């Protein structure tokens, strides 16, 4: 039983690290998408002015 609990704790820690990595990637991807959207909007506005 004790070994099972230790195993679960190790799994939970590993899962937490993986989840943090996914969170970091998602935040980065969101920021990049926002910057890309801003650039696209600027290109559209520039085309309207021509």
N, C-alpha and C positions, 0 to 999 in steps of 0.2 A: 504494500500500500504506500509506503513512504517513497519508494522509487517511482511509483506512478505519479504522485504529487509533484516530485521533482521534475519529472518529464513534462508534465503539464505546465509547470512554471517556465521551463526552458522554451517550450512551444509558444507560450504567451509572450515571452520577451522577444522571441524571434518574430512573431507576428507583429508586435508593436513596432519593431525596427522597420519591418517591411512596410507597414502602414505609414510610418513617418516618411519613408522614402517616396512612396506613392503620393503622399500629400505634398511634398516638396516639388515633385515633378509636375503635379497638377497646378500648383500655384505658379510655377514657371511657365507652363503652357498657357495658362489663362493670361498672364501678363504679356506674353508674346502675341497671343491672338488679339488682345486689345491694341497693341502697337500696330499690328498688321491691319486691323480694321481702321484705325486712325489714318494710316497711310493710304488705304484704299479710298476712304472718304475724301481725303485731300485730292487724290487723283480725279475722282468724280467731280469735285467742285472745280478743279482746274479745267476740266473738259467743258463744263458748263459755261465758263468764262470765255472760251475761245469762240 
